[in-house]
Amino acid sequence: MSAVGQRVMERVGVIGLGMASPLGEDLGAAWAHLMAGESAIGRMAFEGLPEIAAARVAGDVASVLPKLQQVGTERVSQMALGAARRAIDDAGCSPWPDAERVGLYLGTGMGGAATLDASYAALHGGKRLSPLTVPTGMVNAAAAVLALHCNIRGPVLTYAVACASSAVALAEAAHALRRGDIDVAIAGGAESVLARGTVAAWQALRTLAPPDEADPARSCRPFSTDRAGLVLGEGAAFFVLQREDDCAREGRRVRAWLAGSAISCDAAHLTNPDQRGQMSALRRALAAAGLQPADVGYCNAHGTATLVGDPVECAALREVWADAAPALRVSSTKAAHGHLLGAAGAVEAAWTVLALERGEIPPTASTHTLDPACTGLGHVLGQGERAAALRHALSNSFAFGGTNTSLVFSKAG
């Protein structure tokens, strides 16, 4: 590892959190559902396709905008705007003293999937395409909507790195703060891919779990002997971040510290994970935070419930944590809300922050019997558990294309 990789990063404070998830918009209520081992996954049908298991955000996400403006914005942008506004309200730092010193860092895997789906349907049906197809369907549309409605005039950037997109956005936002490019960062991600064409594409890839016949809510079973594949979800989560010295000077409430991060690439396969690449991200993130593996008490795992992915992640954690592996508490919250793809990193990082803030660890809700290849770690199954001594936790996001991102958070105070 280079000298740069060993350098301890300046901590960045999480001063605001906002979410739109299948478990709900209110952080407290969503956390209660998560800790109780409840799941928002259910059956979903699309014309001409086999039924799937999926997790959808309930309620009218378009209501964040006036009626006339709803027409020109995608569902993904509407969810993003709602979550970002809640994060900004939580931070209490708007209106901005200088909007040009505020940056937006947004991750999404597919951007305007619903717009593209509707456009193909119109084209094949001989209908006229909407003149708003390009501006609503472009991958940076959600970021543009947030900048417009939240008066963000600094850098506004979109990261499309598959399932690591919003974790990468958080890492890059923290780097921008440390470099002094900006004074406040809005960072997170959004995804809404529950459209017919996108679902058909995922079905063709043969990675989706079928709805569980006995209990559809139990369709996603990370690390389980009977796991059957991933379950698609949708949602958004955003953080408001600020440098540690600015937090202290302005008297900000800090929910947790983003203490370190690392990004690596497997450079091995487009879809299959690689243990070496994941270990690189884990080790470098720990080094950036100035921590040893034994210092970290909880890992919010990538844990998609695929046959190949889960054992590789567990093997990487066992190798890096070594003798401390049995004490590392591990869970995948995807069992409760599905895989939010480009938004997964931000939503799961938010759970990690809440775990530190509340001294509680959420479970892998639907798993009862571990695959032997996933043992050797302190899995939390069924329901959450108290962890009053928890001081440091990490969140993993591992993407198609081989990008691995690990974020290390530390308890505030």
Helices and strands as residue ranges (DSSP letters): H 3-6, E 12-20, H 27-35, E 42-44, E 52-55, G 61-64, H 67-70, H 75-91, G 99-101, E 102-107, H 113-124, H 133-137, H 141-150, E 156-159, G 162-164, H 165-179, E 184-191, H 196-205, G 216-218, E 232-233, E 235-243, H 244-250, E 256-265, H 275-289, G 293-295, E 298-300, H 309-321, G 322-327, E 329-331, H 334-337, G 341-343, H 344-358, E 360-361, G 372-374, E 378-379, E 385-386, E 392-398, E 403-411
